[in-house]
Amino acid sequence: MQSIWKKIAYGSHMHAIAHINDNSEQDGFECFINKAKKNKDSFENTASVRIKGEAIKSKAKEVSHAHLILVSEQVLIKKVNAVNSTKNLSTQVNQAFPNLNLEEFYYQILNAGSFSYIAIVRRLYAESIIKYYESLGIAIINLSLGFFCASTILPLIDKKNKAKLHVYPYTLDFNEDQLTGYTYEAYSEAIYYAIGSDQVQSSELINIGAFTKYLEASENSNLDNLAHKLQQAFSQKKILVTGIPSGFAILFIILIINTLVFTSYYNKLESIRINQQQELTRLHQSQELKKAIDSLKVQLAQIQPQSGLNPSKITNTIIAHIPEEIKLSRLAYQPLEKQIAPEKPLNLLSNSVIISGTTREQTAITSLINNLETMKFTQEAILNNLQLNKGIYEFAINIRLK
């Protein structure tokens, strides 16, 4: 059923857009657009055009959806020694580009024998280019970086006696079949390469490579979530556009087959309802927690005036430094090791603050501990508990106060 829906939604044609330039004040955006027709087990490259400025808007009327490849100078590519690379993608990227906040970048890694090539681009930039083409009516359904798409078809090109291949706007260096380097340079002449019985221009290689993985999320990258969202948005739009004109007859048929097309909508509504209930529960817990904290403040004022610490100031300072990725479930100032018992002497065995919560980002916990250790009232911050449950980290931190 999913395969049938893809054929209906995406039709028999594919488009690939290699975005070259967006900095020219005179010409505006510049790109290569290729069109291909899908056959049963292959595709036929039917058209290629290099356009800029207002011509893109005119051409966009002929394009329903496209695989976007960013090849502008905003995409940075670095060659690293594969021998020293780890299997962890984010670690590889950080080794190539130290001190980057990877939450702000999309990245893609191409493994080529002894070397790896790591491409990065700012998320804000990539998303702005996507929005530009979408504003012209082109649904972007996948994203790739640099010349990496062409890697799927480069083995088909006879590289005998060729030390370089021109994959516009890159020039790739080869030692036999081993990719050894690249330079970013627009080669003005039309270079043709033989792929089977076809002659393909150097300016088309990247786009043709994109056709081979038109809807597939890029391997060795963090682009899979973006591709999923783009394709899901296109599918939902396609449902609305084609469903309404089809009339109640088609809608009735869809409902009879257990509303397969609309299952995602029901799941989303149920997810929203569950999330809403969870938020209400968290709100109630927060209110109860506030009451407990207020009660604790009163107790502390009575039992620990000699400490010189202001519990309210401590807890407020901690709350202000909790990363937004963390959902707080407990924040308790604990002056005593055990609960206060009636008619029992008070004994200050422990002077600490307990924090517990959940997050999807382990780095957020590390950031929180670093923040806590720099606070002037902190003697030490100890991570007492860390558990991973269905993609969510549950943790507890004990802050011993000076």
C-alpha positions in Angstrom: 0.0 0.0 0.0 2.9 2.3 0.8 4.5 1.7 -2.5 1.2 2.4 -4.3 0.8 5.7 -2.4 4.4 6.7 -3.3 3.6 6.2 -7.0 0.4 8.3 -6.7 2.1 11.0 -4.6 5.4 11.4 -6.5 4.3 10.4 -10.0 6.6 9.2 -12.7 9.1 12.1 -12.7 11.8 13.2 -10.4 13.6 16.5 -10.1 17.0 17.3 -8.5 18.2 20.9 -7.8 21.9 21.6 -7.2 21.8 25.0 -5.5 25.0 26.8 -6.5 24.8 30.4 -5.4 22.6 32.8 -3.4 25.0 35.7 -2.9 24.9 37.5 -6.3 23.1 40.8 -5.9 22.6 41.1 -9.7 21.5 37.5 -10.6 20.1 36.3 -7.3 19.9 32.5 -6.7 21.5 30.1 -9.2 21.0 26.4 -9.6 21.0 23.4 -11.9 17.7 21.6 -12.3 17.6 18.0 -13.7 14.5 16.1 -14.6 14.3 12.3 -14.8 11.6 9.9 -15.7 11.3 6.8 -13.5 11.1 3.4 -15.2 10.5 0.1 -13.5 14.0 -0.6 -12.3 15.9 2.5 -13.5 15.4 6.1 -14.5 16.0 8.2 -17.6 17.6 11.6 -17.4 15.5 13.6 -19.7 16.4 17.3 -19.1 19.0 19.6 -17.5 19.0 23.3 -17.3 21.2 25.9 -15.5 19.1 28.9 -14.5 19.3 31.9 -12.2 17.2 34.8 -10.8 13.7 35.2 -12.2 14.2 32.2 -14.5 14.0 29.9 -11.4 10.5 31.2 -10.6 9.4 30.5 -14.1 10.9 27.0 -14.1 9.4 26.2 -10.7 6.0 26.0 -12.3 7.1 22.7 -13.9 8.5 21.2 -10.7 6.3 19.5 -8.1 8.9 18.0 -5.8 12.7 17.8 -5.8 15.8 16.5 -4.1 17.8 19.5 -3.0 21.6 19.4 -3.1 23.5 22.3 -1.5 26.8 22.9 -3.4 27.3 26.6 -2.5 30.3 27.9 -0.7 28.2 27.8 2.5 28.8 24.1 2.6 32.2 23.3 4.2 33.9 20.0 3.4 37.0 18.7 5.2 39.1 15.6 4.4 40.2 13.5 7.3 42.1 10.3 7.7 39.6 7.4 8.0 42.0 5.3 10.0 41.7 7.7 12.9 37.9 8.1 12.6 35.4 6.6 15.1 32.1 5.0 14.3 30.3 7.7 16.2 29.2 10.3 13.6 29.0 13.3 15.9 32.5 12.5 17.3 33.9 12.4 13.7 32.4 15.8 12.9 33.7 17.3 16.1 37.2 15.9 15.4 37.1 17.5 11.9 35.4 20.8 13.1 36.3 21.3 16.8 34.2 23.5 19.1 31.0 23.3 16.9 27.6 23.1 18.4 26.2 20.3 16.3 22.6 21.3 17.1 23.2 24.2 14.8 24.5 22.2 11.8 23.5 19.5 9.4 26.3 17.2 8.5 27.0 14.3 6.1 30.0 12.0 5.9 31.4 10.3 2.8 33.7 7.3 3.4 36.1 6.9 0.6 38.7 4.2 1.3 41.6 5.7 3.3 39.9 9.0 3.7 36.6 10.4 4.9 35.0 13.7 3.7 32.8 15.5 6.2 30.4 18.2 5.0 28.6 20.7 7.3 26.2 23.5 6.7 24.3 25.7 9.2 20.7 24.5 9.8 19.4 28.1 9.5 21.0 28.5 6.1 19.8 25.1 4.7 16.3 25.7 6.0 16.2 29.2 4.5 17.1 27.7 1.0 14.4 25.0 1.5 11.8 27.7 2.3 12.8 29.7 -0.8 12.1 26.8 -3.2 9.0 25.9 -1.3 7.8 29.5 -1.6 8.0 29.0 -5.4 5.7 25.9 -5.1 8.5 23.3 -5.1 8.2 20.7 -2.4 11.7 19.8 -1.2 11.5 16.1 -0.1 15.2 15.3 0.6 18.5 17.1 1.2 22.2 16.3 0.5 25.4 18.2 0.8 28.4 18.8 -1.5 29.5 16.3 -4.1 28.5 13.3 -2.0 25.5 12.3 -4.1 27.8 11.8 -7.1 29.6 9.1 -5.3 26.9 6.6 -6.3 27.7 7.0 -10.0 31.4 7.8 -10.0 32.4 4.1 -10.0 30.5 3.8 -13.3 32.9 6.4 -15.0 36.0 5.1 -16.6 38.8 6.9 -14.7 41.7 5.3 -16.6 44.3 8.0 -17.4 42.1 10.5 -15.6 43.7 12.1 -12.5 40.7 14.5 -12.1 37.0 14.4 -12.6 34.9 17.6 -12.9 31.8 17.4 -10.8 30.5 20.9 -11.0 31.3 23.0 -9.0 33.9 20.6 -7.6 37.1 19.1 -9.1 37.8 15.7 -7.7 41.3 14.2 -7.5 41.7 10.4 -8.0 44.6 8.0 -7.7 43.1 5.2 -9.9 39.7 4.6 -8.2 40.7 6.2 -4.9 39.3 9.7 -4.2 42.2 11.6 -2.7 41.0 15.2 -2.6 38.9 17.9 -4.1 38.8 21.6 -4.9 35.8 24.0 -5.1 36.1 25.6 -8.5 33.6 26.2 -11.3 34.9 24.5 -14.5 33.6 26.6 -17.4 33.9 24.1 -20.2 31.3 21.4 -20.8 33.0 18.1 -19.9 31.3 14.9 -21.0 31.8 11.5 -19.3 30.6 8.1 -20.6 28.3 6.2 -18.3 27.3 3.0 -20.1 26.1 4.1 -23.5 25.2 7.6 -22.3 27.2 10.8 -22.4 26.7 12.9 -19.2 27.8 16.4 -18.6 30.0 17.2 -15.5 27.3 19.6 -14.4 24.7 16.8 -14.2 26.7 14.2 -12.2 25.5 15.4 -8.7 21.9 15.6 -9.7 21.9 12.2 -11.4 23.5 10.8 -8.3 20.6 12.3 -6.3 18.1 10.4 -8.5 19.6 7.1 -7.3 18.6 7.8 -3.7 15.7 10.2 -4.4 13.7 9.5 -1.2 16.3 7.6 0.8 17.7 9.4 3.9 21.4 10.1 3.5 23.6 7.6 5.3 26.2 8.8 7.8 24.4 12.0 8.5 21.9 13.8 10.7 19.6 14.5 7.8 17.2 11.6 8.2 14.8 13.4 10.5 14.7 16.4 8.1 14.0 14.1 5.1 11.3 12.3 7.0 9.6 15.6 8.0 9.9 17.0 4.4 8.4 13.9 2.9 5.7 13.7 5.5 4.7 17.3 4.9 4.6 16.6 1.1 2.4 13.5 1.6 0.0 15.4 3.8 -0.3 18.2 1.3 -0.8 15.8 -1.5 -3.6 14.1 0.4 -5.4 17.4 0.8 -4.9 18.5 -2.7 -5.9 15.2 -4.4 -8.4 14.1 -1.8 -10.9 16.9 -2.0 -11.4 17.0 -5.8 -11.8 13.2 -5.8 -15.1 13.5 -3.9 -16.9 11.6 -1.3 -16.7 8.3 -3.3 -12.9 8.1 -2.9 -13.2 9.2 0.7 -15.7 6.5 1.4 -13.4 3.9 -0.1 -10.5 5.2 2.0 -12.7 4.9 5.2 -13.7 1.3 4.2 -10.1 0.2 4.1 -9.7 1.3 7.7 -8.6 4.8 7.0 -5.1 3.7 6.2 -4.1 7.1 4.7 -5.4 9.0 7.8 -3.9 6.7 10.4 -1.1 9.2 11.0 -3.6 11.9 11.8 -5.4 9.9 14.4 -2.0 8.9 16.0 -1.0 12.5 16.1 -4.3 13.5 17.8 -3.9 10.7 20.3 -0.3 11.8 20.9 -1.5 15.4 21.5 -4.1 14.2 23.9 -1.6 12.2 25.8 1.0 15.0 25.8 -1.7 17.4 27.1 -2.6 15.0 29.9 1.1 14.6 30.8 1.6 18.4 30.8 -1.4 18.8 33.1 0.1 16.1 35.4 3.5 17.9 35.3 1.8 21.2 36.1 0.0 19.6 39.1 3.3 18.0 40.2 5.0 21.4 39.8 2.3 23.0 42.0 2.7 20.3 44.6 6.5 20.7 44.4 6.2 24.5 44.9 4.0 23.9 48.0 6.6 21.5 49.4 9.4 23.9 48.7 7.5 26.7 50.4 6.9 24.5 53.4 10.6 23.6 53.4 11.5 27.2 53.4 9.5 27.7 56.6 11.2 24.8 58.2 14.6 25.9 57.2 14.0 29.4 58.6 13.3 27.7 61.9 15.9 24.9 62.0 19.0 26.4 60.2 19.4 30.1 60.8 23.0 29.6 61.6 23.9 28.4 58.1 23.8 31.8 56.5 22.3 30.3 53.3 19.2 31.6 51.6 17.3 28.5 50.3 15.1 30.6 48.1 18.0 32.3 46.4 19.8 29.0 46.0 16.8 27.2 44.4 16.0 30.2 42.1 19.6 30.4 41.0 19.6 26.7 40.2 16.3 26.9 38.3 17.7 29.8 36.2 20.6 27.7 35.0 18.7 24.5 34.1 18.9 24.0 30.3 15.7 24.1 28.4 16.1 20.5 27.2 15.6 19.3 30.8 12.2 18.6 32.3 12.5 19.1 36.0 10.7 16.7 38.2 12.2 17.5 41.6 14.1 20.3 43.2 14.5 19.9 47.0 16.7 21.7 49.5 17.6 19.0 52.1 19.2 20.4 55.3 18.8 17.1 57.2 19.7 13.5 56.3 16.4 12.2 57.6 12.9 13.7 57.9 12.1 15.8 60.9 10.4 13.8 63.6 8.3 15.3 66.4 10.1 15.7 69.7 13.4 14.6 68.2 16.6 16.7 68.4 17.6 18.4 65.2 21.0 17.2 63.7 22.4 18.9 60.6 23.9 15.8 59.0 23.3 16.9 55.4 23.3 20.3 53.7 22.4 19.7 50.1 20.0 20.2 47.2 18.5 17.3 45.3 17.6 17.7 41.6 16.0 15.1 39.4 14.4 15.2 36.0 14.4 13.9 32.5 15.9 14.8 29.1 16.5 13.4 25.6 19.9 15.0 25.4 22.7 13.6 27.6 24.8 16.7 26.9 22.2 18.8 28.7 22.9 16.9 32.0 26.6 17.5 31.5 25.9 21.2 30.9 23.8 21.3 34.1 26.5 19.7 36.2 29.1 22.2 34.8 26.8 25.1 35.6 26.2 23.8 39.2 29.9 23.3 39.9 30.7 27.0 39.1 28.1 28.3 41.6 29.6 29.9 44.6 27.4 28.0 47.1 28.4 24.6 45.6 30.9 22.3 47.3 30.4 19.5 44.8 27.7 18.3 42.4 27.3 14.5 42.3 25.4 12.5 39.6 23.7 9.9 41.8 21.5 8.3 39.1 21.4 8.1 35.3 19.1 5.7 33.4 18.2 5.5 29.8 14.5 4.5 29.2 13.0 4.5 25.7 15.3 7.3 24.5 14.8 9.5 27.7 17.5 10.0 30.3 16.3 10.0 33.9 18.8 11.5 36.3 19.3 12.7 39.9 22.0 15.1 41.1 23.0 15.8 44.7 24.5 19.3 45.3 26.5 19.5 48.5 26.5 23.1 49.7 29.4 24.9 51.3 
